[in-house]
């Protein structure tokens, strides 16, 4: 059973920084995509940033230039460095991974979500 374990998040003032980390635990053959989505109250869930197995990174227009997604030492870890945070960044951030398990089945796995609040 693969699980995504998230860390980071919390309360920060506008202009501040936070770092989110996500680690995939379990028996994994390969990670096809891994990254972060977010959902603000009353809004649809949206992609924040995603990295593919080839290292291609996609950012939401609203965060490009402020957020930086990177892999850890293993492809099963991603880190999201969030700088110059704005009140509109307030949301529950959830890690997502598309991966291949030992049966060759592609699975879509979600983390439990972590709250990011940007407020003075």
C-alpha positions as CSV (number, residue, x, y, z in Angstrom):
1,X,0.0,0.0,0.0
2,X,1.6,3.3,-1.1
3,X,1.1,6.3,1.0
4,X,2.0,10.0,0.6
5,X,3.3,11.6,3.7
6,X,3.2,15.4,3.7
7,X,5.0,17.9,5.9
8,X,5.3,21.7,6.2
9,X,2.5,24.2,5.9
10,X,1.2,26.5,8.6
11,X,0.6,30.2,9.1
12,X,2.8,32.8,7.5
13,X,2.5,36.6,6.9
14,X,2.2,38.0,3.3
15,X,5.5,38.1,1.7
16,X,6.8,35.2,3.7
17,X,8.0,31.7,2.8
18,X,7.0,28.1,3.5
19,X,8.3,24.8,2.3
20,X,6.2,21.7,1.7
21,X,7.6,18.2,1.4
22,X,6.0,15.0,0.2
23,X,7.4,11.5,0.5
24,X,5.9,8.4,-1.1
25,X,6.2,5.3,1.1
26,X,5.6,1.8,-0.1
27,X,6.8,-0.5,-2.8
28,X,6.9,1.6,-6.0
29,X,8.3,0.6,-9.4
30,X,8.3,4.1,-10.8
31,X,6.9,7.5,-10.3
32,X,5.3,9.0,-13.4
33,X,4.3,12.4,-12.0
34,X,4.4,13.9,-8.6
35,X,3.5,17.3,-7.3
36,X,1.0,19.5,-5.5
37,X,-2.6,20.7,-5.9
38,X,-4.5,23.1,-3.7
39,X,-8.1,23.9,-2.9
40,X,-9.2,27.2,-1.3
41,X,-12.6,27.5,0.4
42,X,-15.4,27.7,-2.2
43,X,-13.0,27.1,-5.1
44,X,-12.2,24.1,-7.3
45,X,-9.0,22.2,-6.7
46,X,-6.2,23.4,-8.9
47,X,-2.8,22.2,-9.9
48,X,0.1,24.2,-8.2
49,X,3.1,22.4,-9.6
50,X,4.0,19.0,-11.0
51,X,7.1,17.2,-12.1
52,X,7.3,14.3,-14.5
53,X,9.6,11.3,-14.5
54,X,11.6,13.1,-17.2
55,X,12.0,16.2,-15.0
56,X,9.6,18.4,-16.8
57,X,7.9,20.8,-14.4
58,X,4.6,22.6,-14.8
59,X,3.5,25.5,-12.7
60,X,0.2,27.3,-12.3
61,X,0.4,30.8,-13.8
62,X,-0.5,32.3,-10.4
63,X,2.6,30.8,-8.7
64,X,5.2,30.8,-11.5
65,X,8.3,32.8,-10.4
66,X,7.3,32.5,-6.7
67,X,7.2,28.7,-6.1
68,X,9.9,26.2,-6.9
69,X,9.3,22.5,-7.1
70,X,12.2,20.1,-6.8
71,X,12.8,16.4,-6.3
72,X,14.6,15.1,-3.3
73,X,17.4,12.6,-3.5
74,X,14.9,10.0,-4.6
75,X,12.2,10.3,-7.2
76,X,9.7,9.5,-4.4
77,X,10.2,12.8,-2.7
78,X,9.2,16.3,-3.9
79,X,9.7,19.7,-2.2
80,X,7.7,22.8,-2.9
81,X,9.4,26.0,-1.8
82,X,6.9,28.8,-1.7
83,X,8.2,32.4,-1.6
84,X,6.5,35.8,-1.6
85,X,3.3,34.2,-0.4
86,X,0.0,36.1,-0.9
87,X,-3.3,35.8,0.8
88,X,-4.7,34.1,-2.4
89,X,-2.3,31.3,-1.7
90,X,-4.3,30.3,1.4
91,X,-5.6,26.8,0.8
92,X,-5.3,23.1,1.6
93,X,-2.3,21.8,-0.3
94,X,-2.4,18.1,-1.3
95,X,0.4,16.0,-2.6
96,X,-0.5,13.8,-5.6
97,X,1.5,11.1,-7.3
98,X,0.8,9.0,-10.4
99,X,2.9,5.9,-10.1
100,X,3.4,2.3,-11.2
101,X,3.1,-0.5,-8.6
102,X,4.6,-3.9,-8.6
103,X,1.7,-5.3,-10.6
104,X,2.3,-2.8,-13.3
105,X,-0.8,-0.9,-12.5
106,X,-0.8,2.9,-12.6
107,X,-2.2,4.3,-9.4
108,X,-3.2,7.9,-8.5
109,X,-2.4,8.5,-4.9
110,X,-3.3,11.6,-2.8
111,X,-1.9,12.8,0.5
112,X,-4.1,13.9,3.4
113,X,-3.6,17.6,2.8
114,X,-1.9,20.3,4.7
115,X,-3.2,23.8,5.5
116,X,-1.4,26.9,4.3
117,X,-2.7,30.2,5.6
118,X,-1.2,33.5,4.5
119,X,-2.4,36.3,6.8
120,X,-1.2,39.2,8.7
